[in-house]
Amino acid sequence: MTKDETIRAMTQAREAHELQMQKIEDAINGRDIHNPTTLNKTACEFGQWLYDENNHMQEIIGSQFYFALDKEHEQWHSEYAKIYKILFDDKKKKGLFSKLLGRKSIDPMELDKVKLYFADLQETTKRLLQALGSAQRRVTALPETKYH
């Protein structure tokens, strides 16, 4: 990857993560989401970018920045799993009305939990995107010779 390609890939990773957050917020607000973000941290779009061996992110941004991103991304998926279980887990579908509409009804107390989990997820997202911003500033400052 060239320097410009790396910066573009980082921008796309940020946008993909922001889209993931929007999908979760949409689901909380009652909208149907047909492709929720995966629970696997290496399979989501952000994870595919971060953990792709071909883009050499750890080598390019350095271990300190890479492990900061990894730590926050891991935390994000851990917190997201709680939300996923309530909003997207097919095993939680119940009731004839839900089955007829293809939607699951969410207990109001469960929805309140999701909102609390989402607040935590927003804080983790803030830290993740700050770490990404720091890494992106490092990439911008690096000479072109650092890239393959």
N, C-alpha and C positions, 0 to 999 in steps of 0.2 A: 504494500500500500504506500502511496505517496503521502506527503504531509497533507495536501488538500483532501485526498480521499479519506484520510484518517479523521480530519476535522469534520468532514461531511458525515462520516459514519457515526461520530459522536453526537452530532446534531440529530441524526435520525434516531439514535438510541434514546436521546432525551425525549424526542417527539413520541416515540413508541411508548415510553413509560408514561408520559402525560396522557396519552390515549387510553392506556390501561386504567389509569386513575379515573378518567372520565367515564369509562364503561362501568366501573364499580359504582360511581356516583349515580349514573343512570339507573342501574339495577336497584339501588337503594330507593330511588324515586319512583320505582314501579315499572320501569321500562323493561321490555324483554331483551335479554342479551343472549344471542345465539352462539357466540364464540368467546366465552369468558377466558381470561388469561389463565394459562396453565399453572399448576402448582409447582412444576419442576423449574427450578431457577435457571437451568441451562437451556430450557426449551422456549422460554418467552423471548420476544424480540430483543429486549435489552440483554438478556443472558446469552443469546446467540451471538451478539456483538462482543460482549465482554469476554466470553469463554472460548471464542473461536481461535483455535491454535494458529490458523493461517494469517490472522491479522497481527499477531505478536504484541498484543496490548501491554502485557506485563513488561516486556522488553522495552517497548517504546515509552510508556509513561513511568516506568520504574515500580519497584515492588511496593514502596510505601503508598503510592496513589492507587495501585492495582488492588492491594489488600484492603484499603479503606473502601473502595468501591465494592469489592466482594463482600465485606462485612455488612455494609448497609443493604446491599442487594439480598443477601441471605436473610437479614432481619426483616426486610420488606416481605419476602415470601413467607416467612414464619407467621407474621401478623396477617397477611392476606389469607392464609389457610383457614383462619378462624372465620373470616368473612365468606370465603368460598363455601365452606361447610354449610352455612346457613342459607346463602343466596343461590348457589348453583348446584349443590349436590343433589343429583336425581333421586337418591335414596330418601331424601327428605320430602319429596312430593307426597301429598296426601289429599284425600278427599275427592269425591266424584266431580265436584265443580272444578277443581284444579286440573283434574285429568281431562275433562271436556275442553277446557280452555287451553290446555297445554302449558299452564302456569302453575306454580306452586303457591299456596297461600302461606304467608309468613305471619306467624304469631306476632302481635304488637310488641311483646317483651323481647322476642328474638330480634325484631327490627331495631329496638332501642339498643340492644347489644351491638348490632352491626354498626350503628351510628357511633358508638363509643370506640369500637375497633377501628372504624374508618378515621376517626380523629387521630388515633395513634399512628395509623398508616400514613396520614398526611404529614405528621412530624417526621416519620422515617423517610418519606419521600423527599421532604425538604433537605434532610441530611444527605440522602443519596444524590440529589441533584446538585447540592453544594460540592460534594466530592467529585462529581462529574465535571462541574465547572472548573474546579482546581486542576483536574487532570487535563482539561481542554486548554487551559491557559498554559500549562506546561508544554503541551504538544505545539501550541502556537509559537512558543519561545524556542523550541528545539530547531537545530539546523536541519536542512533537507537531507544531509548525509546520514542522519540517524535512521532513515527509512529504507526499506528494502525495495 
